[in-house]
Amino acid sequence: MSTFDLRALIRSRLAEETGTLRREAEARVALCYPSPYHVAMSSLGYQQIYRTINETPGWACERAFQPDDVEAWRKSRLPLVTYEGESPIAAFPVVAFSVAYELEVTGVIDCLDLAGIPVLAEERGPEHPLIVAGGPLTFSNPLPIGPFADVVVLGEAEELTPELLAAVGEEPDRARLLDGLARRPGFWVPAIHGEQLGPIGRVADEKLPARSQVLTANTELRSMFLVEPERGCSRGCTYCVMRRSTNGGMRLVTPDVVLASIPDEARRVGLVGAAVTDHPKIREIVRRIVDGGREVGISSLRADRLDAELVGLLARGGYRTLTTASDGASERLREAILRKTKEKHLVKAAELAKQHGLRALKLYEMVGLPGETDDDLDELVRFTRELSKILPTALGVAPFVAKRNTPLDGAPFAGVREVEARLERVRKGLAGSAEVRPTSARWAWVEYLLAQGGQEAGRRALAAHRAGGSFAAWKRAFADGGAGRSALRVVD
């Protein structure tokens, strides 16, 4: 694509947005998402920080994204530019990245490369932008993004972002700025702290709920307005970063506040959170949305919270497929990881979905949990066959990847060959009965390396990406050792 084509694509997308913020201010932030536009604009956290920066006195924010086709952008010789002003991000005093999960580290590398900004923090000088990172990844393990960031905002950023920008405005000297931030809770400065992470930041409850700023059809969620009726979770699933011990547990937003945040023009509303159906007023919230003639979506349907009233409301709100999760192949495993989802809950979910005219059931599952056996997998096959007799069923199966800041931190990866064999056992067992949609075992292994690694894992990610980014390149990059505290061995 030519420079003209790339700029035309940006202008076309902007023309289809509503809610775009255009603000003049003395200082500016380029807010980058290390995945393409259609993914980024489905991120509630990214949109919330976009608004937060633009509401900070003296600051304006413009968005940038990893291109849909990185190589085409590179060949065009156009530096990475923002959408609002088509300005090179290298010209901004602050470039901030919102990083959702481990594999987006390569998106950070791409964005910096395309901007002409040295990728490694140690190679940058005062003439370069301050590189900030934050986002959901910081709840678990931000260490692999350390080599690329000058400062990392840990945890919820609504309070800390204005504090960071105020510090930037007050202290022009980069070294003194970073030294001062390193003394404040919620900020990790890799060059000063090394691999020592402090406590994550917590947002004041009056900042809730997060909500969409920009609506566009060019996203994964097709012009859906997102709002957060709750944040956090009261449950204790041992594999989950957002369990009840994380950042204050579950915090609720009242129905009136949730509904008041939804603009009149929003016809599709997504309720986003770690445990939305655990909200004690969820039926009231959904009913009021549906009664207003809107479609509704919920990001986290818990099978044990579904009843005829809620499923009926979802059907009225446009649901055609009921999506939930069990996250353990057997009840024994689910008990072990404190998931607690029973077969009876899933059967009831399928029956309610059928009763209210839904066409299919989608069930998210994990394989490769510690202690998993063939008997557990066979139980999954047997039970999924039973569900499929009630309603057509599809399994979305992901290999288990242990995350830091969870009780299962440090648990080994089952191995690429072993995970592939388990996925094949499930696939064969369900042939003709249910669709199985697996996540790659190979890329789950790469995710594991980063999830359990330190800053050196980030450097090895850079080497792998520069070598072409194939699985073989990742194997070579990590074969030299030094990936982190766990035994990060290739098992394929």
VENQUIMO-V755469 format. One record per residue. N is the residue number from 1. RES is the residue in one small letter. PSI is psi in degrees with one decimal (NA if undefined). OMEGA is omega in whole degrees, -180 to 180 (* if undefined). BURIAL is 1 if it has 9 or more other ideal C-beta (glycine too) atoms within 8 Angstrom, else 0. Layout:
# VENQUIMO-V755469
n: {N/N}
res: {RES/RES}
psi: {PSI/PSI}
omega: {OMEGA/OMEGA}
burial: {BURIAL/BURIAL}
This chain:
# VENQUIMO-V755469
n: {1/2/3/4/5/6/7/8/9/10/11/12/13/14/15/16/17/18/19/20/21/22/23/24/25/26/27/28/29/30/31/32/33/34/35/36/37/38/39/40/41/42/43/44/45/46/47/48/49/50/51/52/53/54/55/56/57/58/59/60/61/62/63/64/65/66/67/68/69/70/71/72/73/74/75/76/77/78/79/80/81/82/83/84/85/86/87/88/89/90/91/92/93/94/95/96/97/98/99/100/101/102/103/104/105/106/107/108/109/110/111/112/113/114/115/116/117/118/119/120/121/122/123/124/125/126/127/128/129/130/131/132/133/134/135/136/137/138/139/140/141/142/143/144/145/146/147/148/149/150/151/152/153/154/155/156/157/158/159/160/161/162/163/164/165/166/167/168/169/170/171/172/173/174/175/176/177/178/179/180/181/182/183/184/185/186/187/188/189/190/191/192/193/194/195/196/197/198/199/200/201/202/203/204/205/206/207/208/209/210/211/212/213/214/215/216/217/218/219/220/221/222/223/224/225/226/227/228/229/230/231/232/233/234/235/236/237/238/239/240/241/242/243/244/245/246/247/248/249/250/251/252/253/254/255/256/257/258/259/260/261/262/263/264/265/266/267/268/269/270/271/272/273/274/275/276/277/278/279/280/281/282/283/284/285/286/287/288/289/290/291/292/293/294/295/296/297/298/299/300/301/302/303/304/305/306/307/308/309/310/311/312/313/314/315/316/317/318/319/320/321/322/323/324/325/326/327/328/329/330/331/332/333/334/335/336/337/338/339/340/341/342/343/344/345/346/347/348/349/350/351/352/353/354/355/356/357/358/359/360/361/362/363/364/365/366/367/368/369/370/371/372/373/374/375/376/377/378/379/380/381/382/383/384/385/386/387/388/389/390/391/392/393/394/395/396/397/398/399/400/401/402/403/404/405/406/407/408/409/410/411/412/413/414/415/416/417/418/419/420/421/422/423/424/425/426/427/428/429/430/431/432/433/434/435/436/437/438/439/440/441/442/443/444/445/446/447/448/449/450/451/452/453/454/455/456/457/458/459/460/461/462/463/464/465/466/467/468/469/470/471/472/473/474/475/476/477/478/479/480/481/482/483/484/485/486/487/488/489/490/491/492}
res: {m/s/t/f/d/l/r/a/l/i/r/s/r/l/a/e/e/t/g/t/l/r/r/e/a/e/a/r/v/a/l/c/y/p/s/p/y/h/v/a/m/s/s/l/g/y/q/q/i/y/r/t/i/n/e/t/p/g/w/a/c/e/r/a/f/q/p/d/d/v/e/a/w/r/k/s/r/l/p/l/v/t/y/e/g/e/s/p/i/a/a/f/p/v/v/a/f/s/v/a/y/e/l/e/v/t/g/v/i/d/c/l/d/l/a/g/i/p/v/l/a/e/e/r/g/p/e/h/p/l/i/v/a/g/g/p/l/t/f/s/n/p/l/p/i/g/p/f/a/d/v/v/v/l/g/e/a/e/e/l/t/p/e/l/l/a/a/v/g/e/e/p/d/r/a/r/l/l/d/g/l/a/r/r/p/g/f/w/v/p/a/i/h/g/e/q/l/g/p/i/g/r/v/a/d/e/k/l/p/a/r/s/q/v/l/t/a/n/t/e/l/r/s/m/f/l/v/e/p/e/r/g/c/s/r/g/c/t/y/c/v/m/r/r/s/t/n/g/g/m/r/l/v/t/p/d/v/v/l/a/s/i/p/d/e/a/r/r/v/g/l/v/g/a/a/v/t/d/h/p/k/i/r/e/i/v/r/r/i/v/d/g/g/r/e/v/g/i/s/s/l/r/a/d/r/l/d/a/e/l/v/g/l/l/a/r/g/g/y/r/t/l/t/t/a/s/d/g/a/s/e/r/l/r/e/a/i/l/r/k/t/k/e/k/h/l/v/k/a/a/e/l/a/k/q/h/g/l/r/a/l/k/l/y/e/m/v/g/l/p/g/e/t/d/d/d/l/d/e/l/v/r/f/t/r/e/l/s/k/i/l/p/t/a/l/g/v/a/p/f/v/a/k/r/n/t/p/l/d/g/a/p/f/a/g/v/r/e/v/e/a/r/l/e/r/v/r/k/g/l/a/g/s/a/e/v/r/p/t/s/a/r/w/a/w/v/e/y/l/l/a/q/g/g/q/e/a/g/r/r/a/l/a/a/h/r/a/g/g/s/f/a/a/w/k/r/a/f/a/d/g/g/a/g/r/s/a/l/r/v/v/d}
psi: {144.9/167.1/-40.6/-45.0/-40.5/-42.1/-35.7/-37.3/-44.8/-47.1/-35.5/-43.4/-42.7/-38.3/-23.8/2.3/151.4/142.6/1.8/135.6/128.5/108.7/138.5/133.5/162.5/-33.8/150.0/150.5/132.5/111.4/110.5/142.7/126.6/31.0/167.7/165.7/-46.1/-23.9/-47.3/-43.7/0.5/2.7/114.8/-40.3/-41.4/-43.8/-35.9/-41.7/-34.4/-47.1/-44.3/-44.9/-43.0/-19.7/-4.5/123.5/132.0/0.4/148.1/155.5/135.1/150.0/148.2/158.7/154.4/129.5/153.5/-40.7/97.3/-42.1/-39.3/-40.5/-43.4/-43.1/-26.3/-19.1/11.3/125.0/156.4/126.3/161.2/162.4/-47.0/-42.0/-2.1/39.5/141.2/132.5/-22.8/-16.3/-5.0/144.7/-27.6/130.2/119.5/137.8/133.7/112.1/120.2/-42.5/174.6/-43.5/-10.2/-3.3/-33.8/-27.7/-37.2/-44.8/-46.4/-47.0/-43.7/-42.7/-49.7/-25.8/-13.2/20.0/129.4/132.4/-41.8/133.8/-35.6/-17.2/-0.4/153.7/-175.6/-16.7/-10.7/159.5/154.1/125.1/118.1/143.0/151.0/-166.9/-179.9/-30.5/-27.7/-14.8/-21.6/-79.4/94.4/-2.1/-41.0/-17.3/-2.4/-42.3/-18.5/-13.8/143.4/-36.4/144.9/129.4/120.2/126.5/-145.7/132.8/-0.4/-37.2/-40.4/-27.9/-49.6/-35.9/-42.5/-46.9/-36.0/-40.9/-40.2/-42.3/-28.8/-24.1/100.5/-21.8/120.1/-46.0/-44.9/-36.3/-50.5/-37.0/-40.8/-41.9/-34.8/-19.4/-4.2/141.9/142.9/-5.3/130.7/121.3/99.3/-38.2/-21.1/-46.2/-17.7/-127.6/15.4/108.9/137.8/-169.9/149.5/154.0/156.4/134.3/145.9/141.6/-24.1/-10.7/-14.0/151.6/151.3/148.7/159.0/148.6/-43.3/132.2/136.5/147.4/-13.1/52.8/170.8/-29.1/6.2/74.1/28.3/127.5/125.4/138.0/152.2/98.8/-16.0/158.1/137.8/-169.2/145.6/-2.2/170.0/27.0/126.2/-12.4/-7.6/131.3/-31.5/30.3/176.2/-20.5/-6.0/115.7/47.3/7.1/-144.9/130.5/134.3/149.6/137.5/152.4/-41.7/-40.3/-41.2/-49.9/-35.2/-21.8/-10.4/120.4/153.7/-33.6/-9.3/117.6/-14.9/128.5/127.7/125.9/117.3/136.0/171.5/-25.0/57.1/-41.4/-3.2/-8.4/126.1/-17.3/22.4/-36.5/-40.2/-43.6/-47.9/-41.5/-43.3/-34.0/-47.8/-40.1/-23.7/5.8/17.5/155.7/157.3/148.4/149.9/133.4/-20.3/86.6/117.3/126.4/-34.7/-1.1/0.8/138.6/177.6/-39.0/-48.9/-44.0/-37.1/-40.5/-40.1/-40.3/-43.1/-30.4/11.5/0.2/135.3/-24.3/132.6/121.9/125.6/-170.1/150.9/-32.8/24.0/133.5/-22.5/163.5/-32.8/-45.8/-39.5/-36.3/-40.2/-35.1/9.5/26.7/-40.7/2.3/126.9/159.1/-37.7/-32.3/-41.1/-37.6/-44.7/-40.1/-44.7/-42.1/-40.8/-40.4/-43.8/-43.8/-33.8/17.4/12.5/153.3/-21.9/161.9/130.9/131.7/120.9/139.2/153.8/144.5/156.3/14.4/151.5/133.2/1.9/139.1/172.4/-33.9/-38.5/-44.2/-39.1/-33.4/-40.6/-43.8/-48.2/-45.5/-38.2/-36.0/-40.0/-42.8/-40.4/-19.0/-21.7/-45.1/140.6/129.9/139.0/139.0/126.3/109.2/124.7/139.5/142.2/130.3/115.6/135.1/147.3/161.1/28.9/160.3/-24.3/12.0/131.8/-10.0/139.3/155.6/138.3/-22.4/141.0/-51.4/-41.5/-43.5/-42.4/-37.2/-38.7/-41.7/-39.3/-35.7/-43.3/-43.7/-45.9/-39.9/-27.0/7.7/126.9/-5.5/-41.5/146.0/138.3/122.6/92.7/151.1/147.1/128.2/-35.3/-46.6/-22.0/-37.2/-42.2/-44.2/-40.0/-43.2/-42.8/-39.1/-33.4/-2.0/172.6/-157.6/-31.6/-31.3/-35.6/-40.6/-37.1/-29.4/-39.5/-43.8/-42.2/-42.9/-41.7/-24.3/8.8/-17.5/8.0/166.3/-38.4/-37.1/-38.8/-41.2/-45.5/-41.9/-35.7/-7.7/-20.7/-6.6/-172.7/23.0/-20.3/-162.6/-20.9/162.8/94.9/81.4/149.4/125.0/95.9/NA}
omega: {178/174/178/-179/-178/178/178/177/178/-178/178/179/179/-178/-179/179/164/180/179/-179/176/-171/174/180/-179/-177/-174/174/168/-178/-172/172/-174/170/-176/-175/-173/174/-176/-174/169/-179/180/180/179/180/180/-180/174/178/-177/-180/-179/176/-179/-177/176/-175/172/-176/172/-173/171/-172/167/-178/175/180/-175/-178/177/178/180/-179/-180/-177/174/175/179/-176/176/179/-173/-175/-175/-180/176/-177/178/-180/-179/177/-180/172/-176/179/171/-173/-175/-177/-164/-174/176/176/179/175/175/179/180/-177/179/178/-177/179/-175/178/176/-174/-177/-179/-177/-180/-180/178/-179/178/-179/177/168/-179/-178/173/176/178/-176/-179/-175/174/-175/-176/178/-173/-178/176/-179/-179/-173/-173/172/179/180/176/-173/174/-177/-167/-176/179/-172/-179/176/177/178/-177/176/179/178/-179/-176/-174/-178/-179/-174/-177/180/177/-177/178/179/178/-179/-180/-177/177/178/179/175/177/-172/-177/-179/-176/-172/-179/179/-180/175/180/176/179/177/-180/174/-175/-180/176/-180/3/166/-178/179/170/-176/172/178/176/-176/179/176/-171/170/174/177/175/-176/177/-171/180/176/175/-179/-175/178/-177/-173/-179/-168/-180/-166/178/-175/178/-170/-179/-175/167/171/178/-174/177/-170/172/-177/179/-178/-180/178/-176/-180/-178/-177/-179/-177/-175/-179/-179/177/-174/176/178/-168/176/-178/-175/-172/-177/171/177/-176/180/-174/-179/177/-179/-178/-179/-178/176/-177/178/177/177/-178/168/-178/173/179/-173/-174/177/176/-174/-177/177/-177/174/-175/-179/-176/-180/176/177/179/178/176/-178/172/-180/172/176/177/-177/177/-176/169/172/173/-171/-178/177/178/179/-180/174/-177/-179/177/177/171/178/-178/175/-177/178/-178/176/179/179/179/-179/178/178/179/-178/-176/170/176/-170/-173/175/173/-174/176/-173/172/169/179/176/177/178/-180/-180/175/179/178/180/179/175/177/180/-179/-176/179/175/179/179/-176/175/177/-175/177/-171/173/177/168/-170/179/173/178/176/-179/-180/173/-179/173/177/179/175/179/177/-175/170/-173/-179/-176/-179/-178/179/178/178/179/177/-180/178/179/-178/179/-179/-177/-180/-180/-178/-177/176/178/-179/-174/168/-178/175/-180/-178/171/176/177/177/179/179/-179/-179/-178/-173/176/-179/179/176/176/178/179/172/177/179/180/-178/179/180/176/174/177/177/178/179/177/178/-180/-177/-178/-178/-177/180/178/-175/-179/-172/-179/174/-173/-177/177/178/-180/*}
burial: {1/0/0/0/1/1/1/0/1/1/0/0/1/1/0/0/1/0/0/0/1/0/0/0/0/0/1/1/1/1/1/1/1/1/1/1/1/1/1/1/1/1/1/1/1/1/1/1/1/1/1/1/1/1/0/1/0/0/1/1/1/1/1/1/1/1/1/0/0/1/0/1/1/1/0/1/0/1/1/1/1/1/1/1/0/0/1/1/1/1/0/1/0/1/1/1/1/1/1/1/0/1/1/1/1/1/1/1/1/1/1/1/1/1/1/0/1/0/1/1/1/0/0/1/0/0/0/1/1/1/1/1/1/1/1/1/1/1/1/1/1/1/1/1/1/1/1/1/1/1/1/1/1/1/1/1/1/1/1/1/1/1/1/1/1/1/1/1/1/0/1/0/0/0/0/0/1/1/1/1/1/1/0/0/0/1/1/1/1/1/0/0/1/0/0/0/0/1/0/1/1/1/1/0/0/0/0/1/1/1/1/1/1/1/1/1/0/0/1/0/1/0/1/1/1/1/1/1/1/1/1/1/1/0/1/0/1/1/1/1/1/0/1/1/0/1/1/0/1/1/1/1/1/0/1/0/1/1/1/0/0/1/0/0/0/1/0/1/1/1/1/1/1/1/1/1/1/1/1/0/1/1/1/0/1/1/1/1/1/1/0/0/0/1/0/1/1/1/0/1/1/1/1/0/1/1/0/0/0/1/1/1/1/1/1/0/1/0/1/0/1/1/1/1/1/1/1/1/1/1/1/0/1/1/1/1/1/1/1/0/1/1/0/0/1/1/1/1/1/1/1/1/1/1/0/1/0/1/0/1/1/1/1/1/1/1/1/1/1/0/0/1/0/0/0/1/1/1/1/1/1/0/1/1/1/1/1/1/0/1/1/0/1/1/1/1/1/1/1/1/1/1/1/0/1/1/0/1/1/0/0/0/1/1/1/1/0/1/1/1/0/1/1/0/1/1/1/0/1/1/0/0/0/1/0/1/0/1/1/0/1/1/1/1/1/1/1/1/1/1/1/1/1/1/1/1/1/1/1/1/1/1/1/1/1/0/1/0/0/0/0/0/1/1/1/1/1/1/0/0/0/0/1/1/0/1/0/1/0/0/1/0}
